[in-house]
Amino acid sequence: MEAFEYAIKKDVRNNPIVREVDQARQRELWRSAAIALLLVAVVLFSAWQHFELLRHGYRIEKLQQDYASQQELNRRLRLEIETLRSPARIERLATDRLHMVAPGLGDATVIQRVVPPAAPPKSIVASR
């Protein structure tokens, strides 16, 4: 008898069912969506701040490395300037390359500055 049931066509009414919108459930859905959106915004803002902080940290570290390398270069250049200004080096270059000689005791001539005498009183002095 059970096998016979499949052969009988059952009359099923398949009319579309219209549901009423449950306002309380709708409000709860919107509230949940707003809370979820707020949480996502907070997480995104927090992640953005974190990555900006990391980016600035890397930039500060790079600038500090650049500053240290520039300080080292400055130190080396100052040392090179001081070695180039050395009186012993200048004397050696003058004698070797330019074939200069050091003056002897009798070679030096001292020139004294001549100070003109003061004009006599009550006289006219011409100026150029």
Secondary structure, DSSP 8 states (H G I E B T S, - for coil): -HHHHTTS--------------HHHHHHHHHHHHHHHHHHHHHHHHHHHHHHHHHHHHHHHHHHHHHHHHHHHHHHHHHHHHHHT-HHHHHHHHHHTS------TTT-------------TT------
